[in-house]
Amino acid sequence: MNTLAPDSSSAATPPADFPIPADASNPLLLATLARYQAEIGQLTSAQQTLKQIDGWSTIHAASLSATQLDTFNSNRVATLAVLANQQYKQQLFSTAQELWLQAISLTNTIKAPSERALAFASLARSLHGSNPAAAGSYFKRTEENARIISDLSLRATTLSALARDLAATDRSEQSRELFAQAKATVAGLPNTPTRLVALSVVAQHFAEAGDTAVANALLQEIDGAKIAAPPLAVIQHRLQAQGAIARNLARTGDPLTARTQLTATLGLAETLNQSETRDDILLYLAQTLARMGDLQSADKIVDKIMKKYGISANPTKAPL
């Protein structure tokens, strides 16, 4: 697949082989960066980023509301779980075990059922290859927590996230059942912006699970609502769903269409005025590019975003 970032002929700069400032303004963005680093094999960098996130938490966590803290910690669990799995694949078993234990301990501090469910799902997905029994147990706990979420739209999106992760770990029958329940729940919601947000999230999860047909149908349903100014969350999840659909196109043998769609999606993301949402989408699309094999373009996107947070374009390698 051809690279999509501007000036892709130049050498790519590896992202973040150095610490991220502990006073960075968006810790959730840093967690995403750490996951990206782990996924592309920069394990030392990912650990350094995690240390900086821990430093931010020590200083600033007390200023977060209970809801914000749960969201922050759920994202930290997801990052720890990805890094632990990568360490395990590198046969660094003791390091992986330590990271999993940290993730489990952090999950136990999360109060909100929705964020606790997502943390359990992150643990389950990361343990699938090394301990299927434990993965199954955590998937069960994910569903138990999802079932007690009182907000129907949030319950639907949590169930669809679980369905996506079940699909990724070859639990197809359970995945289909939960996706069907999530769709039915969203279909029963009042026709409000909240319903459109839920639809966009569920569409993204279907796309990430490889079901492009359903994802496109849900996106068309959103378009059919003809909302002049859709909520920012709808725009975000719609663009991320389109990125996931493009990845599916590349994976199933249509790289040219995938490239066209990703180019358009990146262009739309760049036009957003809300900087943190724009960065979140661009990082998601960078992860998509990396998974499609275009690490050069992915690195350029990530490097550009990191510079906004005070990271040098010419880093000095962190000590091993």
N, C-alpha and C positions, 0 to 999 in steps of 0.2 A: 504494500500500500504506500502510495506517495505521501510524503510528509505534508502537513497542513499548516504549520506555523510559518509566519513570514521569515524570509531569509533562511530557509531550511537547509541550504547548502553548507552553511557554516557549522563548525563543530559545536555539538550540544554541550552545555555546561551542566554537570551533574548537580542535582538539587541538594542543597543543605547538608554538606559534609562539615558542618560547623554549628555551634549553638545558636538557637533562636533567642532573641532578647526576652528575658523573663517578664518584662513589662508590656509585651505586645498586647494590643487591644482586643484581640479576638481569639480566646483560647480554643473555641470550637474549631476555628480555622487551623490552628496549630495541630489539633488532633487529626484533622484530615491530612495535613502535610505529613505527619508521622506515619499514618497508614500508607500514604503514597510511597514514602521512602521504604517502608517495610515490604510492600508489594513488589517493588522493582529490585529488591535485594540489597538496598543500602541499610543494612541492619545496624551498623554503628551509628549512622546518622539518625536513624529512627530512635535509637535509645537516647541519644543526646537530646533530641527534640522532646522526648518523654520527660527527661530530667528537667528541662526548662518548663514544661507544663506543670510538673510537680512543684517547681519553684513558684510559678504563678499561683498555683492553688494554695500554697502555704501562706502567701501574702494576701490574696484577694478572695479566697473562697467564702470567708465570713461575710463579705459584702453581697453575696448572691442570695436571691430569694430561694426558698425551698424548691420551687419548680425549676429555677435556673440551675441549682446545684445538682438536682437529679439528672437533668439533661446533660450537663457537663460531665458528670461521673459516668453516665451511660456511654457517652462518646469516648471517654478514657478507657472504659472496659473494651469497647470495640477495637480500639487501637492496640491495647495490650494483647488482645486475643489474636489479632492478625500477626503481630510481631512474634508472639509465642509460637504460632503455627509455623512461621517462617524459620524460626530458630530450630524447631523440631525437624523440619525438612533438611536443615543443614547438620543434623545429628548433634546439635548442641542441647542435649536433653536436660541437663540441670538448669541451664538458663531458661529454656522453655517452661520447665516446671515452675520455676520461680515466678515467671511472668503470669502463668495461669493462676497461680495462688494469689498473686496481687489482684488479678482481675476478679477472682471469686470473692476475695475480701471486700473489694470495692463494690461489687454487685450487692453484697449484703447490707450496704449502707443506703441503698436507693429505696426510697419510700413509695413513689408513684408507681402504680401497677404497669402503666404503659412503658415507662423508661426501664423498669425492672425487667419487663418482658423482653424488651429489645436487648438488654444486657445479657439475659439468659440465652437468647437466640445467637448472639455473637459468640458466647462461650461454646454453644452446641456446634455451631458451624466450624469453629476452629478446632474442636476436638474430634470431628468426624473421622479424620484420617488416622488418628493415633489411639483413640479410645471410643469406639462406636457406642458402647454401652453408656458411658457418661454423656455422650452427645444426645442419645435418646432420652436420658433422664432430664437433661437441660431443656430439650425441646418440649417435653411434657410440662415442665415448670413454666416455660414460655406461654404455652396455651392456657394453663391455669390462671396465670396473671392477666392474660388478654381477656379472658372470659369475665373478669370482675371489673373491667373498665366500664364506668357508667355512661360516659359520653359515647354515643353510638358511632359517630364519625371516627373518633379516635380508636374505638374498638375495631372498626372495619380496617383501618390502615395498619393497625398492629397485627391483625390476623393475616393481612395480605403480605406484610413483611415476613411473618413466620412462614407463610406458604412459599414465598420466594426462596427462603433459606432451606426449607425442606426440599424444594426442587433441586437446589444446588448440591444437596447431599443424597441424591438418588432415592428420596422418599416421595415418589411421584403420586401415589394414591392419596396420601395425607395432604399433599400440596394441592391437588385438584379440589378436594373437599373443602379446604379452608379458603381457597380462592373463590369458590362458589359462594360460600357463606359471606365473605367480604363483599362480593358484588351484590348479593341480595340485600345486605345491610345498607349499602350505599344507595341502592335503588329505592329503598324505603324512606330515605331522608327527605325532608322538605326541600323544595327547589330553591335553595339559597346559596350565597357564595360559599358557605361552609361545605355544602354538598359538592360544589365544583372543586374545592380544594381536595376533598377526600377522593373524588374521581381521578384527579391528576396524580395523586400519590399512588393509588391502586394501579393506574395505568403504568406508572414507572415500575412498580414491582412486577407486573406482568411482563413488561419488556425485559427487565433484568433476569426473569426466569426463562426467557426465550420465546414467550408466546406473543409474537409480533402482531398477529391478527387481532387478538383481544385488545392489546394495548392501543392499536390504531383505532379500533372501534370506540374505545372509551375516549380517546382524544377527539374523535369526530363528534361524540356526544357533547363534549365540552364546547366545541365550536358551534354546535347547534343551539346552544343556550344564547348565543349572540349577545354576550355581555360587553358593553363598550369599554369598560375599564376593569378587567378581571383582577382579582387579588394577586399581589406579588407572588404569593406561594403557588398559585396556579401556573403562573408564567415559569417559575423555577422548575416545578416538577414536570411541566410539559416539555421544557427544553431538555431536562435530564432524561425523560422518557425517550425523546427523539435521539439522544445520544446512545442510549441502550439499544434502540431499534437499529441504529446504524451499525453498532457492533454485531448484532445478530446477522445483518446483511453481509458483513464482511466474513463472518464465521461460516455462513451457508453458501459462500461462493459468489458474492456480488460486490467485490471491493470498489468498483467504480461508483455505483449508486451509494454505497456506504460513505465514500469520500465526499461526494456531492452533498449528502445530507449533513455530515459532520461539519463541513465548511460553512454551510448555511446556519447551522445551529450555533457554531462559534461566533459567527457574525452577529446573530441576534443577541447572544449573551453579552457581547461587547457594547451593545447599545443601551443596556440598562443603566439607569442613573444611581440606583441603590448599590453602593460599592461592596458591602459585605455579601449581599445576595449574589452580585455579579461574580465576586471571587469564589464563592461557594460553587456556583455553576461551572465556572471555568476549571476549578480543581476537579470537579466531577468529570468533566469532559477530558481533562488531562489524564485522569485514571483510565478512562475509556480508551483513549489513544494508546496508552501504554499497554493495555491488555490486547489491543489489536496489533501490537508490534511496532508502532510508531513512537518509539521512546524519545527520539530527537525532538519532535514537535511537543510532546508531553513535557519534556524538560524545560523547553523554552517558556511554556505557559506558566509552569510552576515557578521557575526562576524569576519571571517578571512579577508575579504576585509576591514572592518572598521579599523582593527588593523594596516593596511598599512598606514592609514591616522592619526595615532597617538591616536587611541581610545583604552583605557584600556580594557583588557580582563575581568577584574573584576570591573565593573563600580559601582560607588556609585549612588544610585537612585537620580534623580533630584527632587527637591521639587515640590509638586503639586501646 
